[in-house]
Amino acid sequence: MRRAERLIRVTQRLLDHPNDAVSLSDLADETGSAKSSLSEDVAIIRRVLTAHGSGVIDTLAGASGGVRFRPRVPEPVRMAFAKRMAERLADPSRLLPGGFLYMSDVLGDPDVLEITGRLFAEPFYDSGVNVVVTMETKGIPLAVAAARCLHVPVVIVRREHRVTDGAALSVHYVSGSERRIQTMSISTRAMPSDARALIVDDFMRAGATVKAVRGLLAEFHAQVVGTAVFVATDQPREKLVDRYLALFRLGTLEEGKRIEVRPAEFLWREGGTPSTAHANEEVIAHE
């Protein structure tokens, strides 16, 4: 196999399997090449991806050796995304009764999901996360996008238990928006043992839903390594949860007026990258 073809094959393999260990021995068998040649190829691919800001390639120690690609969002793409989304979400027609924001079209956009998945995943590559948990239904596309980058399964929290889910654990909680008692459940067969969960959601106001999900995960003795939401409101200032990453902040909503949507600082700041530490700073700064 010629080198140009081999470079394309190896690059495609890494891009198709983000955050997954790829064995050099397997690549050698697939391409009919020596490991030394593949190591040189990986070095070239690493330089290009790093220079572009599209991700990093880690070298994994071991008997057979291996590499792992971790996607990131290039700075120009991240900054353009912040501006584009803020403008898109600021449309006054998006205001819904009850102070909610219409985002179904945004969360159905594959380009938005691709970038958001990378932004959600990046702070948690080294956290040992082995499952992404989300509430049905609007958070599912975001959760799938993040889970793909992390190479872990998605577990969906149901509002109504389904027979097809088998045995499940359920909890009752008070809805932050409707102020009424609701139920959520997770199939016991869906959760991995020794779960380390990243909670993903589309919208956070008071944080009652995320708090309830955390309580439900505690029933599985799962550890929550983080929470990532697409949009969080400024009000109420005191949330029921802390230590969360919000890509956008939603200001006061007034009928007929332009909606105030602010990107998280790391999205539009040069050299900024999402991190758990920066997420904490976001919470402190706005709460």
C-alpha positions as MATLAB code, in Angstrom:
seq = 'MRRAERLIRVTQRLLDHPNDAVSLSDLADETGSAKSSLSEDVAIIRRVLTAHGSGVIDTLAGASGGVRFRPRVPEPVRMAFAKRMAERLADPSRLLPGGFLYMSDVLGDPDVLEITGRLFAEPFYDSGVNVVVTMETKGIPLAVAAARCLHVPVVIVRREHRVTDGAALSVHYVSGSERRIQTMSISTRAMPSDARALIVDDFMRAGATVKAVRGLLAEFHAQVVGTAVFVATDQPREKLVDRYLALFRLGTLEEGKRIEVRPAEFLWREGGTPSTAHANEEVIAHE';
ca = [
       0.000    0.000    0.000;
       1.371    3.395   -1.007;
       2.029    5.892    1.760;
      -0.573    8.414    0.610;
      -3.273    5.752    0.746;
      -1.999    4.503    4.101;
      -2.125    8.002    5.586;
      -5.730    8.390    4.499;
      -6.682    4.947    5.843;
      -5.058    5.565    9.240;
      -6.532    9.060    9.530;
      -9.997    7.768    8.699;
      -9.673    4.964   11.261;
      -8.763    7.450   13.994;
     -11.522    9.893   13.075;
     -14.109    7.100   13.007;
     -13.106    5.834   16.465;
     -12.571    8.903   18.691;
     -11.191    8.317   22.198;
     -10.768    4.628   21.408;
      -7.470    2.777   21.585;
      -6.342    1.752   18.110;
      -3.654   -0.937   18.059;
      -0.662   -0.427   15.793;
      -0.586   -4.198   15.342;
      -4.129   -4.116   13.975;
      -3.261   -1.214   11.686;
      -0.198   -3.105   10.489;
      -2.339   -6.124    9.607;
      -4.945   -3.983    7.841;
      -2.451   -2.023    5.770;
       0.258   -4.653    5.326;
       2.805   -2.213    6.706;
       5.533   -2.294    9.318;
       4.876   -0.692   12.710;
       7.827    1.625   12.191;
       6.200    2.998    9.034;
       2.884    3.408   10.825;
       4.582    5.253   13.677;
       5.968    7.738   11.150;
       2.522    8.098    9.583;
       0.914    8.758   12.966;
       3.538   11.419   13.705;
       2.608   13.232   10.473;
      -1.120   12.987   11.196;
      -0.541   14.199   14.765;
       1.331   17.291   13.572;
      -1.399   18.198   11.083;
      -4.308   17.714   13.501;
      -2.516   19.556   16.307;
      -1.610   22.473   14.037;
      -5.201   22.696   12.841;
      -6.583   22.372   16.368;
      -8.873   19.505   15.386;
      -7.659   17.178   18.107;
      -4.752   15.383   19.699;
      -3.347   11.899   19.219;
      -2.040   10.174   22.327;
       0.468    7.343   22.218;
      -0.567    4.391   24.370;
       2.024    2.179   26.013;
       1.675   -1.583   25.922;
       2.923   -4.767   24.370;
       1.476   -4.014   20.939;
       1.424   -0.241   21.239;
      -1.415    1.971   20.121;
      -2.786    5.452   19.588;
      -5.945    7.329   20.514;
      -7.514   10.359   18.838;
      -9.314   12.913   21.011;
     -11.361   15.452   19.023;
     -11.236   19.161   19.773;
     -12.772   22.232   18.132;
     -10.366   24.514   16.225;
     -10.298   28.016   17.678;
     -11.709   29.815   14.582;
     -14.533   27.251   14.382;
     -15.284   27.591   18.102;
     -15.406   31.397   17.956;
     -17.567   31.399   14.814;
     -19.870   28.842   16.458;
     -20.290   31.086   19.513;
     -21.235   34.086   17.392;
     -23.533   32.132   15.093;
     -25.405   30.405   17.914;
     -25.808   33.596   19.961;
     -27.343   35.325   16.944;
     -29.541   32.355   16.098;
     -30.886   31.931   19.628;
     -31.513   35.661   20.105;
     -34.516   35.663   17.747;
     -37.513   36.988   19.790;
     -39.818   34.463   18.097;
     -38.042   31.689   20.016;
     -39.584   32.769   23.309;
     -42.138   30.191   24.460;
     -44.794   30.421   27.198;
     -43.339   29.749   30.637;
     -40.004   31.368   29.833;
     -38.626   28.561   27.688;
     -36.560   28.859   24.527;
     -37.434   27.048   21.299;
     -34.306   25.104   20.307;
     -35.581   22.006   18.497;
     -34.286   23.216   15.141;
     -30.876   24.030   16.622;
     -30.580   20.681   18.394;
     -31.500   18.923   15.166;
     -28.673   20.572   13.218;
     -25.898   17.984   12.671;
     -23.197   20.665   12.481;
     -24.286   22.108   15.848;
     -24.348   18.639   17.388;
     -20.891   17.764   16.054;
     -19.288   20.870   17.596;
     -21.287   20.665   20.818;
     -20.376   17.009   21.291;
     -16.687   17.867   21.091;
     -17.050   20.833   23.463;
     -18.948   18.705   25.984;
     -16.470   15.838   25.772;
     -13.199   17.751   25.890;
     -13.102   18.524   29.651;
     -13.874   14.903   30.522;
     -11.451   12.852   28.417;
      -9.326   12.063   31.472;
     -12.180   11.738   33.970;
     -12.758    8.022   33.439;
     -16.346    8.664   32.309;
     -17.924    5.435   31.068;
     -21.511    6.540   30.409;
     -23.374    9.661   29.290;
     -26.756   10.130   30.953;
     -29.556   12.367   29.677;
     -33.273   12.980   30.109;
     -35.637   12.168   27.293;
     -36.127   13.662   24.797;
     -34.415   16.913   23.755;
     -31.136   16.093   25.441;
     -30.697   12.835   23.520;
     -29.011   14.254   20.378;
     -26.537   16.208   22.527;
     -25.827   13.161   24.667;
     -25.203   10.972   21.623;
     -22.825   13.556   20.151;
     -20.830   13.761   23.401;
     -20.876    9.984   23.875;
     -19.465    9.439   20.394;
     -16.468   11.660   21.178;
     -15.960    9.923   24.521;
     -16.586    6.452   23.042;
     -19.048    5.484   25.785;
     -22.731    4.400   25.774;
     -25.747    6.640   26.373;
     -28.299    5.940   29.098;
     -31.676    7.673   28.820;
     -33.640    8.659   31.899;
     -37.335    8.039   31.230;
     -40.184   10.105   32.598;
     -42.454    7.083   32.233;
     -41.186    3.548   32.721;
     -41.498    1.333   29.652;
     -42.042   -2.404   29.744;
     -39.334   -2.823   27.104;
     -36.782   -1.309   29.509;
     -37.143   -4.239   31.904;
     -36.535   -3.712   35.623;
     -35.883   -0.088   36.554;
     -35.117    2.196   39.478;
     -37.356    5.236   39.901;
     -37.358    8.411   41.990;
     -39.848   11.212   42.505;
     -38.797   14.837   42.306;
     -40.317   18.304   42.234;
     -40.121   19.916   38.810;
     -38.346   23.272   38.957;
     -40.459   24.767   36.161;
     -43.887   23.282   36.862;
     -43.508   22.901   40.635;
     -45.198   19.532   40.672;
     -44.083   16.038   41.577;
     -42.763   14.010   38.657;
     -41.124   10.617   38.232;
     -37.978    9.512   36.442;
     -36.479    6.059   36.000;
     -33.461    4.250   34.561;
     -33.356    0.656   33.394;
     -31.146   -1.348   35.762;
     -29.648   -3.230   32.807;
     -28.630   -0.008   31.074;
     -26.204    1.244   33.727;
     -22.659   -0.107   33.719;
     -21.154   -1.339   36.964;
     -18.959    1.219   38.748;
     -20.536    3.898   36.576;
     -18.812    7.241   36.154;
     -21.430    9.412   34.514;
     -21.469   12.640   32.551;
     -24.934   14.229   32.680;
     -25.940   16.098   29.522;
     -29.026   18.270   29.034;
     -30.243   20.923   26.659;
     -31.621   23.511   29.118;
     -31.154   24.342   32.780;
     -33.167   26.824   34.785;
     -33.133   26.007   38.492;
     -31.346   22.698   38.101;
     -34.101   20.539   39.624;
     -33.947   17.975   36.815;
     -30.177   17.573   36.995;
     -30.352   17.322   40.788;
     -32.970   14.576   40.467;
     -30.837   12.705   37.902;
     -27.896   12.877   40.290;
     -30.099   11.456   43.027;
     -31.241    8.645   40.764;
     -27.654    7.832   39.793;
     -26.771    7.673   43.483;
     -29.177    4.726   43.746;
     -26.841    2.914   41.344;
     -23.812    3.985   43.421;
     -22.674    5.835   40.330;
     -20.223    8.719   40.485;
     -21.149   11.867   38.577;
     -17.988   13.264   37.001;
     -19.674   16.323   35.505;
     -22.705   18.032   34.032;
     -22.853   19.794   30.676;
     -25.800   21.832   29.386;
     -26.302   23.703   26.143;
     -28.113   26.702   27.690;
     -28.433   27.778   31.328;
     -30.509   30.734   32.528;
     -29.146   33.584   34.637;
     -32.202   33.354   36.884;
     -32.560   31.988   39.417;
     -29.019   32.885   40.391;
     -28.890   30.155   43.031;
     -29.091   26.827   41.207;
     -29.827   23.531   42.896;
     -26.586   22.118   41.470;
     -23.073   23.428   41.036;
     -20.003   22.464   39.000;
     -21.625   22.430   35.587;
     -20.504   23.506   32.150;
     -22.910   25.758   30.218;
     -22.106   26.745   26.634;
     -24.580   29.631   26.590;
     -26.236   31.877   29.181;
     -29.791   33.129   28.836;
     -30.648   36.546   30.239;
     -34.000   38.092   31.134;
     -36.767   37.183   28.706;
     -39.247   39.851   27.610;
     -42.019   39.388   25.060;
     -41.184   40.966   21.687;
     -37.621   41.909   22.647;
     -34.385   40.457   21.419;
     -33.335   37.534   23.616;
     -30.095   38.026   25.514;
     -27.859   35.023   24.833;
     -24.214   35.097   25.926;
     -21.651   32.464   24.937;
     -19.431   31.076   27.689;
     -16.192   33.027   27.800;
     -14.027   30.167   26.552;
     -16.085   29.975   23.337;
     -15.192   33.432   22.081;
     -11.893   34.043   23.890;
      -8.688   33.410   21.954;
      -6.816   30.468   23.401;
      -9.842   29.432   25.463;
     -10.670   25.769   25.959;
     -13.485   24.148   27.920;
     -12.409   22.608   31.205;
     -13.976   21.506   34.452;
     -12.140   24.317   36.221;
     -13.450   26.900   33.772;
     -16.951   25.482   34.159;
     -16.714   26.152   37.866;
     -15.595   29.699   37.160;
     -18.637   30.170   34.910;
     -20.943   29.112   37.722;
     -19.282   31.382   40.266;
     -19.219   34.320   37.875;
     -22.933   34.155   37.138;
     -24.279   32.904   40.439;
];
